[in-house]
Amino acid sequence: MLTFILFVYGLFLGSFFNVVGLRIPLKQSIVTPRSACPNCGHQLTPFELIPVLSYLFQKGKCRGCQSQISPIYLTFELLTGILFALAPTVFGLSGELIVALTFISMFMIIIVSDIHYMIIPDKILLWFAGIFLLERFMWPLTPWWDSLIGTVTGFLLLLIIAVVSKGGMGFGDVKLYALIGLVIGFKLVLLSFFLSTFYGTVIGGLALLLRVVKKRQPIPFGPFIAAGTFTAYFWGTELIDLYIKFLY
C-alpha cells in the first residue's frame, strides 16, 4: 500500500519538479503564472495537470493548438513515481526513507534543468544542502563522520577533474558531488563517480555511434550522475561485496 501511495505521490511531484527545473534557472516564480503550452500559451486546466493520464487522454497533444507535448514531461512523472515507489523496498520504514525521497526530489529537478539549460542552479543546491544537513543530523551515517569525508572526497575529486579538463566538467557538478558525498558517504560516493562515468561513456559513445549527438557536442552529465548515484545509493553495498567476493 505504501509503495502505491508513494508512486502516486511521486507522479504529482514529478510534474511539479518539471516546473521547478524549468523555471528556477530562468529566475521565474514556481507558483505563478500557471503552467501553459509553450507554443500557443493555452493555460492548463486542472484536468490537463493530472500526471500521465492527461498526457494519454490528450494523445500527447495540446488541447489548444494540437502541437505535440514533449514526452519529457511524461518521462519524469513516471520516473519520479517509480523511484519513490522503489525507495521503501530498499530502505523500509526508516529515517533513511525520508533522506532517499529528498535525494530523489533534488535529482529530478537537477536533471530537468541540466537537460534543458546545461545548468545545475546554485539555488537548488543550497536549498537541498540545508535539508540534507538537517536530515543527516537526525539520521546520521555510521560512523557519523562518513558524511564529512564523503563531502570532502566528492568535492575534491570533481574539482580536480574540472581543473584538469579546463571546462570539460562544470562547477555545478563539483558542488553537486559534495552534496552526494554528504548523503551517501565516502565509499559510495567513489562508486557513484565510477558508475556515472561508466554510464556516461557507454551511453555517450552509443549516442555518437548512432549520430544522436554530434562530435564535440556538449552532453549534460547530470542524468549520468543521477543514474550512477542511485545505483550506488540503492545497491552499492551489495555491489561492493560482490566485487570483493569476485576478487577473492
LOBA-244560 format. One record per residue (C-alpha): z, x, y. Coordinates in nm, 4 decimals. Example, Ala and Ser with C-alpha at 12.3 -4.5 7.8 and 13.67 -1.06 7.14 Angstrom:
atom zz=0.7800; xx=1.2300; yy=-0.4500
atom zz=0.7140; xx=1.3670; yy=-0.1060
end
This chain:
atom zz=0.0000; xx=0.0000; yy=0.0000
atom zz=0.0908; xx=0.2826; yy=0.2384
atom zz=-0.2401; xx=0.4532; yy=0.1619
atom zz=-0.4341; xx=0.1397; yy=0.2558
atom zz=-0.2313; xx=0.0847; yy=0.5745
atom zz=-0.2882; xx=0.4428; yy=0.6851
atom zz=-0.6589; xx=0.4138; yy=0.6041
atom zz=-0.6975; xx=0.1078; yy=0.8302
atom zz=-0.4778; xx=0.2681; yy=1.0961
atom zz=-0.6959; xx=0.5794; yy=1.0753
atom zz=-1.0154; xx=0.3769; yy=1.1213
atom zz=-0.8907; xx=0.2339; yy=1.4522
atom zz=-0.7504; xx=0.5653; yy=1.5703
atom zz=-1.0748; xx=0.7392; yy=1.4724
atom zz=-1.2587; xx=0.5090; yy=1.7121
atom zz=-1.0104; xx=0.5963; yy=1.9855
atom zz=-1.0324; xx=0.9700; yy=1.9111
atom zz=-1.4086; xx=0.9480; yy=1.9654
atom zz=-1.3437; xx=0.8152; yy=2.3157
atom zz=-1.0836; xx=1.0835; yy=2.3902
atom zz=-1.3060; xx=1.3641; yy=2.2621
atom zz=-1.5999; xx=1.2432; yy=2.4715
atom zz=-1.4106; xx=1.1744; yy=2.7956
atom zz=-1.1449; xx=1.4456; yy=2.8289
atom zz=-1.3960; xx=1.7341; yy=2.8711
atom zz=-1.5628; xx=1.5322; yy=3.1489
atom zz=-1.2212; xx=1.4707; yy=3.3122
atom zz=-1.2623; xx=1.0956; yy=3.2738
atom zz=-0.9922; xx=0.8386; yy=3.2059
atom zz=-0.9456; xx=0.7473; yy=2.8397
atom zz=-0.8357; xx=0.3964; yy=2.9423
atom zz=-1.0969; xx=0.2819; yy=3.1934
atom zz=-1.3779; xx=0.1910; yy=3.2119
atom zz=-1.4190; xx=0.0045; yy=2.8852
atom zz=-1.6464; xx=0.1546; yy=2.6236
atom zz=-2.0125; xx=0.0773; yy=2.6862
atom zz=-2.3567; xx=0.1504; yy=2.5470
atom zz=-2.4725; xx=0.4845; yy=2.6943
atom zz=-2.8301; xx=0.3532; yy=2.7053
atom zz=-2.8026; xx=0.0135; yy=2.8793
atom zz=-2.4412; xx=0.0063; yy=2.9997
atom zz=-2.3527; xx=-0.3039; yy=2.7955
atom zz=-1.9719; xx=-0.3234; yy=2.7785
atom zz=-1.8490; xx=-0.3579; yy=2.4229
atom zz=-1.6722; xx=-0.6802; yy=2.3280
atom zz=-1.3585; xx=-0.6816; yy=2.1070
atom zz=-1.5822; xx=-0.7660; yy=1.8080
atom zz=-1.8008; xx=-0.4627; yy=1.8777
atom zz=-1.4922; xx=-0.2396; yy=1.8813
atom zz=-1.3911; xx=-0.3197; yy=1.5224
atom zz=-1.4292; xx=0.0110; yy=1.3349
atom zz=-1.7005; xx=0.0381; yy=1.0688
atom zz=-1.7545; xx=-0.3400; yy=1.0325
atom zz=-1.9069; xx=-0.3843; yy=1.3784
atom zz=-2.1483; xx=-0.0966; yy=1.3092
atom zz=-2.2522; xx=-0.2505; yy=0.9768
atom zz=-2.2879; xx=-0.6065; yy=1.1094
atom zz=-2.4990; xx=-0.4839; yy=1.4026
atom zz=-2.7037; xx=-0.2641; yy=1.1674
atom zz=-2.6222; xx=0.0376; yy=1.3801
atom zz=-2.7813; xx=-0.1070; yy=1.6943
atom zz=-2.6543; xx=-0.2070; yy=2.0395
atom zz=-2.6351; xx=-0.5850; yy=2.0831
atom zz=-2.7596; xx=-0.5455; yy=2.4397
atom zz=-3.0677; xx=-0.3254; yy=2.4177
atom zz=-3.1072; xx=-0.2770; yy=2.0407
atom zz=-3.1026; xx=0.1005; yy=2.0780
atom zz=-2.9708; xx=0.2975; yy=1.7838
atom zz=-2.5960; xx=0.3694; yy=1.7866
atom zz=-2.5163; xx=0.7266; yy=1.6886
atom zz=-2.3812; xx=0.7382; yy=1.3315
atom zz=-2.1288; xx=0.9953; yy=1.4505
atom zz=-1.9009; xx=0.7079; yy=1.5586
atom zz=-1.9034; xx=0.5576; yy=1.2104
atom zz=-1.8600; xx=0.9010; yy=1.0523
atom zz=-1.5479; xx=0.9897; yy=1.2480
atom zz=-1.3905; xx=0.6492; yy=1.1977
atom zz=-1.4333; xx=0.6829; yy=0.8210
atom zz=-1.3295; xx=1.0498; yy=0.8175
atom zz=-1.0092; xx=0.9790; yy=1.0077
atom zz=-0.9290; xx=0.6850; yy=0.7812
atom zz=-0.9883; xx=0.8917; yy=0.4654
atom zz=-0.7760; xx=1.1849; yy=0.5865
atom zz=-0.4944; xx=0.9529; yy=0.6944
atom zz=-0.5021; xx=0.7878; yy=0.3501
atom zz=-0.5084; xx=1.1271; yy=0.1757
atom zz=-0.2073; xx=1.2683; yy=0.3635
atom zz=0.0687; xx=1.0706; yy=0.1840
atom zz=-0.0779; xx=1.1585; yy=-0.1572
atom zz=-0.0251; xx=1.5264; yy=-0.0677
atom zz=0.2984; xx=1.5178; yy=0.1353
atom zz=0.4615; xx=1.1939; yy=0.0230
atom zz=0.7086; xx=1.0062; yy=0.2426
atom zz=0.8426; xx=1.3036; yy=0.4351
atom zz=0.8599; xx=1.4529; yy=0.7803
atom zz=0.5609; xx=1.6676; yy=0.6865
atom zz=0.3553; xx=1.3487; yy=0.6627
atom zz=0.4145; xx=1.2935; yy=1.0363
atom zz=0.3063; xx=1.6518; yy=1.1042
atom zz=-0.0061; xx=1.6003; yy=0.8912
atom zz=-0.1087; xx=1.2820; yy=1.0728
atom zz=-0.0630; xx=1.4565; yy=1.4084
atom zz=-0.2649; xx=1.7537; yy=1.2819
atom zz=-0.5494; xx=1.5269; yy=1.1694
atom zz=-0.5449; xx=1.3445; yy=1.5039
atom zz=-0.5775; xx=1.6680; yy=1.7011
atom zz=-0.8664; xx=1.7927; yy=1.4909
atom zz=-1.0608; xx=1.4673; yy=1.5142
atom zz=-1.0520; xx=1.4859; yy=1.8950
atom zz=-1.1399; xx=1.8550; yy=1.8958
atom zz=-1.4353; xx=1.8138; yy=1.6584
atom zz=-1.5893; xx=1.5380; yy=1.8727
atom zz=-1.5509; xx=1.7497; yy=2.1858
atom zz=-1.6828; xx=2.0668; yy=2.0214
atom zz=-1.9877; xx=1.8949; yy=1.8701
atom zz=-2.0882; xx=1.7278; yy=2.1976
atom zz=-1.9940; xx=1.9912; yy=2.4569
atom zz=-1.9134; xx=2.3135; yy=2.2641
atom zz=-1.5711; xx=2.2958; yy=2.4314
atom zz=-1.2149; xx=2.2766; yy=2.2968
atom zz=-1.0276; xx=2.1442; yy=2.6032
atom zz=-0.7052; xx=2.3223; yy=2.7051
atom zz=-0.5611; xx=1.9824; yy=2.7986
atom zz=-0.5818; xx=1.8661; yy=2.4369
atom zz=-0.4370; xx=2.1915; yy=2.3002
atom zz=-0.1459; xx=2.1889; yy=2.5453
atom zz=-0.0659; xx=1.8252; yy=2.4715
atom zz=-0.0543; xx=1.8829; yy=2.0971
atom zz=0.1267; xx=2.2170; yy=2.1343
atom zz=0.4247; xx=2.0305; yy=2.2794
atom zz=0.4176; xx=1.7766; yy=1.9964
atom zz=0.3916; xx=2.0433; yy=1.7244
atom zz=0.6780; xx=2.2464; yy=1.8716
atom zz=0.8963; xx=1.9363; yy=1.8584
atom zz=0.7823; xx=1.8478; yy=1.5063
atom zz=0.8359; xx=2.1993; yy=1.3726
atom zz=1.1846; xx=2.1948; yy=1.5274
atom zz=1.2577; xx=1.8722; yy=1.3384
atom zz=1.0744; xx=1.9651; yy=1.0162
atom zz=1.0507; xx=2.3462; yy=1.0057
atom zz=0.8592; xx=2.5531; yy=0.7569
atom zz=1.0556; xx=2.7529; yy=0.5003
atom zz=1.1503; xx=3.0065; yy=0.6278
atom zz=1.1505; xx=2.8762; yy=0.9855
atom zz=1.0087; xx=3.1992; yy=1.1294
atom zz=0.6898; xx=3.1480; yy=0.9247
atom zz=0.5656; xx=2.9324; yy=1.2139
atom zz=0.6301; xx=3.2147; yy=1.4621
atom zz=0.4482; xx=3.4755; yy=1.2527
atom zz=0.1670; xx=3.2276; yy=1.1858
atom zz=0.1231; xx=3.1614; yy=1.5579
atom zz=0.1015; xx=3.5316; yy=1.6441
atom zz=-0.1287; xx=3.6042; yy=1.3497
atom zz=-0.3654; xx=3.3171; yy=1.4274
atom zz=-0.3862; xx=3.4117; yy=1.7932
atom zz=-0.4333; xx=3.7877; yy=1.7462
atom zz=-0.6805; xx=3.7528; yy=1.4594
atom zz=-0.9158; xx=3.5313; yy=1.6587
atom zz=-0.8548; xx=3.7253; yy=1.9822
atom zz=-0.9722; xx=4.0491; yy=1.8203
atom zz=-1.2820; xx=3.8747; yy=1.6842
atom zz=-1.3547; xx=3.7149; yy=2.0246
atom zz=-1.3307; xx=4.0523; yy=2.1998
atom zz=-1.5354; xx=4.2420; yy=1.9391
atom zz=-1.8041; xx=3.9718; yy=1.9203
atom zz=-1.8328; xx=3.9650; yy=2.3024
atom zz=-1.8552; xx=3.5883; yy=2.3319
atom zz=-1.9522; xx=3.5083; yy=1.9745
atom zz=-1.6140; xx=3.3412; yy=1.9346
atom zz=-1.4852; xx=3.1131; yy=2.2110
atom zz=-1.1328; xx=3.1468; yy=2.3519
atom zz=-1.0788; xx=2.7800; yy=2.2732
atom zz=-1.0957; xx=2.8809; yy=1.9068
atom zz=-0.8404; xx=3.1581; yy=1.9735
atom zz=-0.5881; xx=2.9165; yy=2.1229
atom zz=-0.6594; xx=2.6620; yy=1.8501
atom zz=-0.5774; xx=2.9164; yy=1.5799
atom zz=-0.2455; xx=2.9921; yy=1.7462
atom zz=-0.1604; xx=2.6228; yy=1.7037
atom zz=-0.2851; xx=2.6219; yy=1.3458
atom zz=-0.0562; xx=2.9153; yy=1.2682
atom zz=0.2367; xx=2.7299; yy=1.4231
atom zz=0.1794; xx=2.4321; yy=1.1956
atom zz=0.0863; xx=2.5913; yy=0.8614
atom zz=0.2401; xx=2.9404; yy=0.8773
atom zz=0.1282; xx=3.2957; yy=0.8017
atom zz=-0.0294; xx=3.2776; yy=0.4539
atom zz=-0.2107; xx=2.9504; yy=0.5081
atom zz=-0.3485; xx=3.0488; yy=0.8495
atom zz=-0.5125; xx=3.3512; yy=0.6848
atom zz=-0.6518; xx=3.1282; yy=0.4093
atom zz=-0.7687; xx=2.8805; yy=0.6732
atom zz=-0.9627; xx=3.1530; yy=0.8542
atom zz=-1.1216; xx=3.2778; yy=0.5321
atom zz=-1.2288; xx=2.9278; yy=0.4270
atom zz=-1.3514; xx=2.8355; yy=0.7764
atom zz=-1.5662; xx=3.1486; yy=0.7862
atom zz=-1.6933; xx=3.0784; yy=0.4348
atom zz=-1.7855; xx=2.7180; yy=0.5171
atom zz=-1.9471; xx=2.8236; yy=0.8439
atom zz=-2.1521; xx=3.0972; yy=0.6773
atom zz=-2.2729; xx=2.8778; yy=0.3901
atom zz=-2.3466; xx=2.5636; yy=0.5920
atom zz=-2.4842; xx=2.7591; yy=0.8882
atom zz=-2.7096; xx=2.9556; yy=0.6532
atom zz=-2.8373; xx=2.6353; yy=0.4935
atom zz=-2.8988; xx=2.4827; yy=0.8367
atom zz=-3.1106; xx=2.7861; yy=0.9317
atom zz=-3.2925; xx=2.7816; yy=0.5991
atom zz=-3.3741; xx=2.4119; yy=0.6356
atom zz=-3.4568; xx=2.4651; yy=1.0055
atom zz=-3.1990; xx=2.2114; yy=1.1170
atom zz=-3.0966; xx=2.4675; yy=1.3798
atom zz=-3.2959; xx=2.7489; yy=1.5346
atom zz=-3.2185; xx=3.1181; yy=1.5038
atom zz=-2.9533; xx=3.2294; yy=1.7583
atom zz=-2.8841; xx=2.8663; yy=1.8481
atom zz=-2.5089; xx=2.8259; yy=1.9135
atom zz=-2.3277; xx=2.6205; yy=1.6477
atom zz=-1.9854; xx=2.4668; yy=1.7169
atom zz=-1.7251; xx=2.6363; yy=1.4987
atom zz=-1.4642; xx=2.3600; yy=1.5402
atom zz=-1.5840; xx=2.1479; yy=1.2445
atom zz=-1.5707; xx=2.4512; yy=1.0132
atom zz=-1.2230; xx=2.5394; yy=1.1376
atom zz=-1.1166; xx=2.1834; yy=1.0611
atom zz=-1.2659; xx=2.1931; yy=0.7093
atom zz=-1.1091; xx=2.5296; yy=0.6299
atom zz=-0.7734; xx=2.4355; yy=0.7776
atom zz=-0.7444; xx=2.1020; yy=0.5978
atom zz=-0.8360; xx=2.2688; yy=0.2684
atom zz=-0.5684; xx=2.5328; yy=0.3248
atom zz=-0.3079; xx=2.2853; yy=0.4510
atom zz=-0.3539; xx=2.0293; yy=0.1735
atom zz=-0.4207; xx=2.2564; yy=-0.1259
atom zz=-0.3643; xx=2.6134; yy=-0.0045
atom zz=-0.0576; xx=2.6913; yy=-0.2144
atom zz=-0.2371; xx=2.5808; yy=-0.5320
atom zz=-0.5474; xx=2.7828; yy=-0.4378
atom zz=-0.3416; xx=3.0971; yy=-0.3752
atom zz=-0.1556; xx=3.0538; yy=-0.7067
atom zz=-0.4866; xx=3.0030; yy=-0.8864
atom zz=-0.6300; xx=3.3176; yy=-0.7262
atom zz=-0.3267; xx=3.5248; yy=-0.8262
atom zz=-0.3488; xx=3.3986; yy=-1.1874
atom zz=-0.7183; xx=3.4863; yy=-1.1883
atom zz=-0.6388; xx=3.8437; yy=-1.0798
atom zz=-0.3700; xx=3.8958; yy=-1.3379
end
